[in-house]
């Protein structure tokens, strides 16, 4: 069975599919993104709370459609050590709590402006596309863009953007990337790592996933476990999410 994101081929079709409530949600999400861009801060600093969507009478399935169609990212807000920055815990289980907040993806920002004709709908009027190479890649009009693992160059890319480059061998990480590449980057793959006597499979998979999220030249992809210890998921993340601790940029 096809999902809405697979069935919708153009912005006109997306606009026809959207209810008035979802259009109102797009308006507020664009306004939030404009405020963040005007202050040159993380979009997550202006993430829109679940309670606002509830006032619009959006159901959990409305929000799930926005997520699965690639229009929004979501995370649960958690106490922050900084008095000026908000902090979030990201997950991929499509469950929403009172602490869940939402931001537009690159695809969502472009689509929302066209669908809602909201170039002048409140908030500062600013250019939200400082990284045009990434923007054009993520908003491919023909088909969803998936990462690319180039084994010969030892590079993980999104479009023309190099996300991660390996300077030394990393067998476990490369095995996972090769498995995703061979299966054309589905949302989830089974653990492809061969068993080792010196390490539990679940622990080894967890450590490899953490390593995949480290040292990304452009932190655009987030890898995570599926909760069972037997599978790997991936999703796009915004560069600004580094500030929220989503994509680790450490050694």
C-alpha positions as CSV (number, residue, x, y, z in Angstrom):
1,X,0.0,0.0,0.0
2,X,1.4,3.4,-1.0
3,X,1.8,6.1,1.6
4,X,0.7,9.7,0.9
5,X,4.3,10.7,0.4
6,X,4.6,8.1,-2.4
7,X,1.3,9.0,-4.0
8,X,1.7,12.8,-4.1
9,X,3.7,13.8,-7.2
10,X,3.5,17.6,-7.2
11,X,2.8,20.6,-4.9
12,X,-0.6,21.0,-6.5
13,X,-1.5,17.4,-5.5
14,X,-0.1,18.0,-2.0
15,X,-2.2,21.2,-1.7
16,X,-5.3,19.3,-2.7
17,X,-4.6,16.6,-0.1
18,X,-4.0,19.1,2.7
19,X,-7.0,20.0,5.0
20,X,-7.5,23.5,6.1
21,X,-6.2,22.5,9.6
22,X,-2.9,21.3,8.0
23,X,-2.6,24.5,6.0
24,X,-3.0,26.5,9.3
25,X,-0.2,24.3,10.8
26,X,2.0,25.1,7.8
27,X,1.4,28.8,8.4
28,X,2.6,28.7,12.0
29,X,5.6,26.4,11.2
30,X,6.8,28.8,8.5
31,X,6.4,31.7,10.9
32,X,8.5,29.9,13.4
33,X,11.2,29.1,10.8
34,X,11.3,32.8,9.8
35,X,11.8,33.9,13.3
36,X,14.7,31.5,13.8
37,X,16.3,32.5,10.5
38,X,15.9,36.2,11.3
39,X,17.9,35.7,14.5
40,X,20.3,33.3,12.9
41,X,19.5,30.6,15.5
42,X,18.5,27.0,15.5
43,X,15.0,26.3,14.1
44,X,14.5,24.2,17.3
45,X,14.7,27.4,19.4
46,X,11.3,28.2,17.8
47,X,9.9,24.7,17.5
48,X,6.1,24.6,17.7
49,X,4.6,22.8,20.7
50,X,2.0,20.0,20.3
51,X,-0.5,22.0,22.3
52,X,-0.7,24.5,19.4
53,X,-1.6,21.8,16.9
54,X,-4.2,20.5,19.3
55,X,-5.9,23.8,19.3
56,X,-6.1,23.4,15.5
57,X,-7.9,20.0,16.1
58,X,-5.0,18.1,14.4
59,X,-5.1,14.4,15.3
60,X,-2.0,12.2,15.9
61,X,-2.5,10.8,12.4
62,X,-2.5,14.2,10.9
63,X,0.9,14.8,12.5
64,X,2.1,11.3,11.5
65,X,1.3,12.1,7.9
66,X,3.3,15.4,8.1
67,X,6.3,13.4,9.5
68,X,6.1,10.5,7.1
69,X,5.5,12.8,4.1
70,X,8.8,14.5,5.0
71,X,7.4,17.9,5.9
72,X,8.3,18.1,9.6
73,X,10.7,16.8,12.1
74,X,9.7,16.3,15.8
75,X,11.3,15.8,19.2
76,X,10.5,15.9,22.9
77,X,11.6,19.0,24.7
78,X,13.7,18.3,27.8
79,X,15.2,20.6,30.5
80,X,18.1,22.6,29.1
81,X,21.4,23.4,30.8
82,X,21.4,26.7,28.9
83,X,19.1,29.6,29.9
84,X,18.8,30.7,26.2
85,X,18.7,27.4,24.2
86,X,16.1,24.7,24.2
87,X,17.1,21.1,24.3
88,X,15.3,18.1,22.7
89,X,15.3,14.3,22.8
90,X,14.8,12.8,19.3
91,X,13.1,9.5,18.6
92,X,11.5,7.7,15.6
93,X,8.5,5.9,17.1
94,X,5.8,8.3,15.8
95,X,4.4,8.7,19.3
96,X,3.6,12.3,20.5
97,X,3.5,13.5,24.1
98,X,2.7,16.9,25.7
99,X,6.4,17.8,25.4
100,X,6.6,17.0,21.6
101,X,7.6,19.9,19.4
102,X,7.8,20.3,15.6
103,X,9.9,22.1,13.0
104,X,9.7,22.1,9.2
105,X,12.2,20.1,7.1
106,X,13.9,21.7,4.1
107,X,11.2,20.0,1.9
108,X,8.5,21.2,4.3
109,X,9.6,24.8,4.2
110,X,9.6,25.0,0.4
111,X,6.3,23.1,0.1
112,X,4.5,25.1,2.9
113,X,5.4,28.5,1.3
114,X,3.9,27.4,-2.0
115,X,0.9,25.6,-0.6
116,X,-0.1,28.4,1.8
117,X,1.2,31.3,-0.3
118,X,2.7,32.6,2.9
119,X,5.6,34.6,1.7
120,X,4.1,37.6,3.7
121,X,2.2,35.7,6.3
122,X,3.6,37.2,9.5
123,X,7.1,37.0,10.9
124,X,10.2,38.5,9.3
125,X,10.5,38.1,5.6
126,X,14.0,36.6,5.2
127,X,15.8,34.1,3.0
128,X,15.5,30.7,4.6
129,X,17.8,28.9,2.2
130,X,21.5,29.8,3.1
131,X,22.7,26.4,1.9
132,X,21.2,26.2,-1.6
133,X,23.1,23.0,-2.6
134,X,21.5,21.1,0.2
135,X,18.1,22.8,-0.2
136,X,17.9,21.9,-3.9
137,X,18.9,18.3,-3.1
138,X,16.5,17.7,-0.3
139,X,13.6,19.2,-2.3
140,X,14.0,17.1,-5.4
141,X,10.7,17.4,-7.3
142,X,10.9,14.0,-9.0
143,X,11.7,11.5,-6.3
144,X,12.7,11.4,-2.6
145,X,16.5,11.9,-2.3
146,X,18.3,9.2,-0.5
147,X,21.9,9.1,0.8
148,X,24.7,7.6,-1.3
149,X,27.5,5.4,0.0
150,X,30.5,5.5,-2.3
151,X,32.7,2.6,-1.2
152,X,35.6,3.5,-3.5
153,X,35.8,7.1,-2.4
154,X,34.8,6.1,1.2
155,X,32.2,8.9,1.2
156,X,28.7,9.2,2.5
157,X,26.8,11.9,0.5
158,X,23.4,13.5,0.3
159,X,23.1,14.8,-3.3
160,X,26.4,16.7,-3.8
161,X,27.0,17.2,-0.1
162,X,29.6,15.0,1.6
163,X,28.2,14.1,5.0
164,X,31.1,11.8,6.1
165,X,34.4,10.8,4.7
166,X,36.5,7.9,6.1
167,X,40.2,8.5,6.2
168,X,40.9,5.1,7.9
169,X,39.1,1.8,7.7
170,X,36.0,1.5,9.8
171,X,34.7,-2.0,9.0
172,X,31.6,-2.1,11.1
173,X,30.4,1.4,10.0
174,X,31.2,0.5,6.4
175,X,29.2,-2.7,6.6
176,X,26.1,-0.9,7.7
177,X,26.5,1.8,5.0
178,X,27.0,-0.9,2.4
179,X,23.9,-2.7,3.6
180,X,21.8,0.4,3.3
181,X,23.2,1.1,-0.2
182,X,22.5,-2.4,-1.4
183,X,18.9,-2.1,-0.3
184,X,18.5,1.4,-1.8
185,X,18.2,3.0,1.6
186,X,15.0,1.7,3.1
187,X,14.0,3.3,6.5
188,X,15.2,0.2,8.3
189,X,17.7,-2.7,7.8
190,X,18.4,-5.7,9.9
191,X,21.7,-5.7,11.8
192,X,24.3,-6.7,9.1
193,X,27.2,-7.1,11.5
194,X,28.8,-10.5,11.9
195,X,28.9,-11.9,15.4
196,X,32.1,-11.6,17.5
197,X,33.0,-13.6,20.5
198,X,34.4,-10.5,22.4
199,X,31.3,-8.3,22.2
200,X,27.5,-8.7,22.6
201,X,25.7,-8.1,19.3
202,X,23.4,-5.4,20.7
203,X,26.3,-3.5,22.3
204,X,28.4,-3.7,19.1
205,X,25.5,-2.4,17.0
206,X,24.8,0.5,19.5
207,X,28.5,1.5,19.4
208,X,28.6,1.4,15.6
209,X,25.5,3.5,15.3
210,X,27.1,6.1,17.7
211,X,30.2,6.1,15.6
212,X,28.2,6.7,12.4
213,X,26.7,9.8,13.9
214,X,30.2,11.2,15.0
215,X,32.6,13.2,12.9
216,X,30.1,14.0,10.1
217,X,31.4,16.9,8.0
218,X,27.9,18.0,7.5
219,X,25.6,16.4,10.1
220,X,22.6,15.7,7.9
221,X,21.9,12.0,8.6
222,X,21.0,10.5,12.0
223,X,21.3,6.8,12.5
224,X,19.5,5.1,15.4
225,X,18.5,1.6,16.7
226,X,15.1,0.3,16.2
227,X,14.6,-0.5,19.9
228,X,15.0,-4.2,19.5
229,X,18.8,-4.2,19.2
230,X,18.5,-6.0,15.9
231,X,18.0,-3.3,13.3
232,X,19.2,0.2,12.2
233,X,17.1,3.2,11.2
234,X,18.1,6.4,9.5
235,X,16.6,9.8,9.0
236,X,17.5,13.3,7.9
237,X,18.4,15.8,10.5
238,X,19.0,19.5,10.2
239,X,22.5,20.9,10.7
240,X,21.2,23.1,13.5
241,X,20.2,19.9,15.5
242,X,23.9,19.6,16.4
243,X,23.1,22.3,19.0
244,X,20.4,20.1,20.4
245,X,22.7,17.1,20.7
246,X,20.9,15.2,18.0
247,X,23.9,14.6,15.7
248,X,27.1,14.2,17.7
249,X,30.0,16.1,16.4
250,X,32.7,14.7,18.7
251,X,35.7,12.5,18.4
